[in-house]
Amino acid sequence: MAIKIYKSTRGARKKASIVDRTDLYRGEPMKSKLMKKTATSGRGSAGKITTRHRGGGVKRNVRLIDFGQEKAGIPGTVEHIEFDPNRSAYVARIVYADGDRRYVLAWTGAAEGSKMISDVKAPEKEGNRMQLQNITPGLSVFNVELKAGRGGSLFRSAGSYGIVMDIQDQYAQIKMASGEVRLISKQSYATIGSVSNPDWRLQKIGSAGRNRRLGKRPNVRGKVMNPVDHPHGGGEGAQSIGLKYPKTKWGKHANGVRTRKPQKYSNQFILERRKNKKKK
């Protein structure tokens, strides 16, 4: 879908854009697949802020998405493509041959009337779901199970996908968007294609108020704080941070520092580390 650019009728509209959603279903979502969402405003179980810059926003209901798609061998038809306020991708309302209706992640090219099926082995068509061992290397996949039987957990945001590089022994080699090549059990299920709404990354928020409705609170730069509040603070006028490297508010290294544990159990499944971006 195309990007819709708003007219600059006021300050909040200048440079603001949104993905055109005129082709989406405008009716009500399925009530049986809705669940109340409780806002935490970035606070943990102790009531203290664990994630900053969160709070407020418009109330939403969670759509219960079938990430596992356990209805094996039963063909389904796309009844509607719907907008989900909780994720960047669209969701497809599937009506199965037995009459059951469920939400699944919509794939690029999905439309009302599109057919799909989930099985151990199925035709290699966009929207069909099958085990990785039956997918031809070179194809794009999304909603991939990291562990077999636990439902899809990889490549679920708008426009994302992985590439099946090879199938060897008990594992399939999947290439991530970062360039990392990871080993995943060939018994795991994956959906052919890529996630819908790839233009989502091109839209521009345009105003602070729009971010607040999304539940995002202001992010103040450490450079404009006082020295007591941030290591970057202090100085007269526009000053540099005055440090050899940037720091977090709590004095730790920031920007480009690896946070992954050196001896993590899943290191054995990483065949090739991600590529670091080259500086221009």
C-alpha positions as CSV (number, residue, x, y, z in Angstrom):
1,M,0.0,0.0,0.0
2,A,1.1,3.5,-0.7
3,I,2.2,6.2,1.7
4,K,-0.4,8.9,2.3
5,I,1.1,12.4,2.9
6,Y,-1.0,14.8,4.9
7,K,-1.5,18.4,3.7
8,S,0.4,21.0,5.8
9,T,-2.7,22.6,7.2
10,R,-1.2,23.1,10.6
11,G,2.1,22.5,12.5
12,A,1.1,19.0,13.6
13,R,0.5,17.9,10.0
14,K,3.8,19.2,8.5
15,K,5.9,16.3,7.1
16,A,3.4,13.8,8.7
17,S,2.5,10.7,6.7
18,I,0.8,7.4,7.2
19,V,0.3,4.1,5.3
20,D,-2.8,4.3,3.2
21,R,-5.3,1.8,4.7
22,T,-8.3,2.3,2.4
23,D,-8.2,-1.3,1.2
24,L,-8.5,-2.7,4.7
25,Y,-11.7,-4.0,6.3
26,R,-13.5,-1.3,8.2
27,G,-15.9,-3.4,10.3
28,E,-15.6,-4.5,13.9
29,P,-13.0,-7.2,14.9
30,M,-14.1,-10.6,16.2
31,K,-15.2,-10.2,19.8
32,S,-14.2,-13.8,20.6
33,K,-10.6,-13.0,19.7
34,L,-10.3,-9.8,21.7
35,M,-8.7,-9.4,25.1
36,K,-8.4,-6.4,27.4
37,K,-4.9,-4.9,27.5
38,T,-3.7,-3.6,30.9
39,A,-1.3,-0.7,30.6
40,T,1.8,-0.9,32.8
41,S,3.4,2.5,31.8
42,G,6.8,0.9,31.8
43,R,6.7,-0.2,35.4
44,G,7.6,-3.6,36.8
45,S,6.0,-5.7,39.5
46,A,7.5,-3.5,42.2
47,G,5.8,-0.4,40.7
48,K,9.1,1.2,39.7
49,I,9.9,2.3,36.2
50,T,11.9,-0.3,34.4
51,T,11.5,1.0,30.8
52,R,11.5,4.8,30.4
53,H,9.5,7.0,28.1
54,R,6.3,4.9,28.2
55,G,2.9,5.9,29.4
56,G,-0.5,7.2,28.4
57,G,-1.7,6.5,24.9
58,V,-5.0,5.4,23.5
59,K,-6.8,2.4,25.0
60,R,-6.5,-0.8,22.9
61,N,-7.8,-4.3,22.8
62,V,-5.4,-7.2,22.1
63,R,-6.1,-9.3,19.1
64,L,-5.4,-13.0,19.9
65,I,-3.2,-14.1,17.0
66,D,-2.7,-17.8,16.2
67,F,1.1,-17.7,15.8
68,G,1.3,-21.5,15.8
69,Q,-1.5,-22.2,13.3
70,E,-2.0,-25.7,14.7
71,K,-5.0,-26.6,12.4
72,A,-2.9,-29.0,10.3
73,G,-4.3,-30.1,6.9
74,I,-7.4,-27.9,7.1
75,P,-7.5,-25.3,4.2
76,G,-8.5,-21.8,5.1
77,T,-9.6,-18.7,3.2
78,V,-8.9,-15.1,4.0
79,E,-12.1,-13.4,5.0
80,H,-10.8,-10.0,5.8
81,I,-7.5,-8.1,6.1
82,E,-7.6,-5.9,9.3
83,F,-5.6,-3.3,11.0
84,D,-4.2,-4.2,14.4
85,P,-3.3,-1.2,16.6
86,N,-0.9,-3.4,18.7
87,R,1.5,-4.3,15.9
88,S,3.0,-2.9,12.7
89,A,1.8,-5.7,10.5
90,Y,-1.8,-6.3,9.4
91,V,-3.7,-9.4,10.5
92,A,-5.8,-11.7,8.3
93,R,-9.1,-13.2,9.5
94,I,-9.1,-16.8,8.3
95,V,-12.2,-18.9,8.0
96,Y,-11.3,-22.6,7.9
97,A,-13.1,-25.4,6.1
98,D,-14.6,-26.6,9.4
99,G,-16.1,-23.2,10.1
100,D,-13.5,-22.0,12.7
101,R,-12.2,-18.4,12.5
102,R,-8.8,-17.2,13.6
103,Y,-6.5,-14.3,13.3
104,V,-3.0,-14.9,11.7
105,L,-0.3,-12.5,10.5
106,A,-1.1,-11.3,7.0
107,W,1.5,-11.9,4.4
108,T,2.5,-9.5,1.6
109,G,0.0,-9.9,-1.2
110,A,-2.8,-11.4,1.0
111,A,-6.3,-10.3,0.0
112,E,-9.9,-11.3,0.6
113,G,-10.4,-14.8,-0.9
114,S,-6.7,-15.9,-0.7
115,K,-6.2,-19.5,0.1
116,M,-3.8,-21.0,2.7
117,I,-3.0,-24.2,4.5
118,S,-0.8,-25.3,7.3
119,D,0.7,-28.8,7.2
120,V,3.9,-30.8,7.6
121,K,4.4,-30.5,3.8
122,A,2.3,-28.1,1.6
123,P,2.6,-26.3,-1.7
124,E,5.3,-23.7,-1.7
125,K,2.9,-20.7,-2.0
126,E,2.9,-17.4,-0.1
127,G,0.8,-17.8,3.0
128,N,1.2,-21.6,3.3
129,R,2.9,-22.9,6.5
130,M,5.0,-26.0,6.7
131,Q,8.1,-27.5,8.4
132,L,11.5,-26.0,7.4
133,Q,12.8,-29.3,6.2
134,N,10.2,-29.2,3.3
135,I,11.0,-25.7,2.2
136,T,13.4,-25.1,-0.7
137,P,16.5,-23.2,0.2
138,G,16.4,-19.6,-1.1
139,L,12.8,-18.9,-0.2
140,S,11.7,-16.2,2.2
141,V,9.9,-17.2,5.4
142,F,8.3,-15.4,8.3
143,N,6.7,-16.3,11.7
144,V,9.3,-19.0,12.2
145,E,9.3,-21.1,15.3
146,L,12.6,-20.8,17.3
147,K,11.7,-24.0,19.1
148,A,9.5,-26.6,17.4
149,G,5.9,-26.6,18.7
150,R,6.0,-23.3,20.6
151,G,4.5,-21.1,17.9
152,G,6.2,-18.5,15.6
153,S,8.5,-16.0,17.3
154,L,10.9,-14.8,14.6
155,F,10.1,-12.3,11.7
156,R,6.7,-11.0,12.9
157,S,7.0,-7.2,12.4
158,A,5.9,-5.4,9.2
159,G,7.9,-6.3,6.1
160,S,10.3,-8.7,7.9
161,Y,11.4,-12.1,6.6
162,G,14.3,-14.6,6.8
163,I,15.9,-16.6,4.1
164,V,16.3,-20.4,4.2
165,M,20.0,-20.9,3.3
166,D,20.4,-24.7,3.7
167,I,19.1,-27.8,5.4
168,Q,21.8,-30.0,7.1
169,D,21.4,-32.8,9.6
170,Q,18.8,-31.8,12.1
171,Y,18.9,-28.1,11.5
172,A,17.9,-25.5,8.9
173,Q,20.1,-22.4,8.4
174,I,18.1,-19.2,8.5
175,K,19.7,-15.9,7.5
176,M,18.4,-12.9,9.5
177,A,18.0,-9.3,8.3
178,S,21.1,-8.4,10.4
179,G,23.2,-10.9,8.4
180,E,23.3,-13.4,11.2
181,V,22.9,-17.1,10.2
182,R,21.2,-19.2,12.8
183,L,20.5,-22.9,13.2
184,I,16.9,-23.8,13.8
185,S,15.4,-27.2,14.1
186,K,14.1,-28.5,10.8
187,Q,11.0,-29.7,12.6
188,S,10.0,-26.0,13.2
189,Y,7.2,-24.5,11.2
190,A,7.5,-21.4,9.0
191,T,5.2,-19.5,6.7
192,I,6.2,-18.8,3.1
193,G,6.6,-15.1,2.1
194,S,7.1,-11.9,4.0
195,V,5.1,-10.0,6.6
196,S,2.5,-7.5,5.3
197,N,2.7,-3.7,5.3
198,P,6.4,-3.3,4.2
199,D,5.8,0.5,3.8
200,W,5.3,0.9,7.5
201,R,8.9,2.0,8.0
202,L,8.5,4.9,5.6
203,Q,5.8,6.7,7.4
204,K,6.7,9.8,9.5
205,I,5.1,10.6,12.8
206,G,5.3,14.4,12.2
207,S,4.2,15.6,15.7
208,A,4.8,15.0,19.4
209,G,1.0,14.5,20.0
210,R,0.9,11.5,17.7
211,N,3.7,9.9,19.6
212,R,1.8,10.5,22.9
213,R,-1.3,8.7,21.5
214,L,1.0,5.8,20.7
215,G,2.0,5.6,24.4
216,K,5.4,7.1,23.9
217,R,6.6,9.8,26.4
218,P,9.2,12.5,25.7
219,N,12.9,11.5,25.6
220,V,15.1,14.2,26.9
221,R,18.7,14.3,25.7
222,G,21.4,13.9,28.4
223,K,23.3,16.7,26.7
224,V,20.8,19.3,27.8
225,M,20.6,18.1,31.4
226,N,22.6,19.3,34.4
227,P,25.7,17.4,35.5
228,V,23.9,16.0,38.5
229,D,21.3,14.4,36.2
230,H,23.4,12.9,33.4
231,P,27.1,12.3,32.6
232,H,26.6,14.3,29.3
233,G,25.1,17.3,31.2
234,G,26.6,20.7,32.0
235,G,28.4,23.4,30.0
236,E,27.5,26.8,28.7
237,G,25.5,26.8,25.4
238,A,25.9,24.0,22.9
239,Q,28.7,21.9,24.1
240,S,30.0,18.5,23.3
241,I,29.5,15.7,25.8
242,G,33.2,16.1,26.9
243,L,33.8,12.4,27.2
244,K,35.8,9.8,25.2
245,Y,32.7,7.8,24.7
246,P,29.0,8.3,25.3
247,K,27.5,7.0,28.5
248,T,24.1,6.0,29.8
249,K,22.3,8.0,32.5
250,W,23.9,5.6,35.0
251,G,27.5,5.9,33.7
252,K,27.7,2.7,31.6
253,H,29.0,2.5,28.0
254,A,26.3,3.4,25.4
255,N,25.9,3.2,21.6
256,G,27.3,0.1,19.9
257,V,28.2,-1.8,23.1
258,R,27.5,-5.5,23.0
259,T,25.0,-6.6,25.6
260,R,24.8,-10.3,24.8
261,K,26.3,-12.6,27.4
262,P,29.7,-14.1,26.2
263,Q,28.8,-17.6,27.3
264,K,25.2,-17.8,26.4
265,Y,23.7,-21.3,25.8
266,S,22.4,-20.4,22.4
267,N,25.9,-19.5,21.0
268,Q,26.1,-23.0,19.6
269,F,23.2,-22.2,17.3
270,I,24.7,-19.1,15.7
271,L,26.6,-20.2,12.6
272,E,27.6,-16.7,11.6
273,R,27.5,-13.5,13.6
274,R,25.7,-10.5,12.3
275,K,27.6,-8.0,10.1
276,N,28.6,-4.7,11.7
277,K,27.6,-1.7,9.7
278,K,30.6,0.1,8.2
279,K,31.0,3.8,9.1
280,K,30.8,6.2,6.1
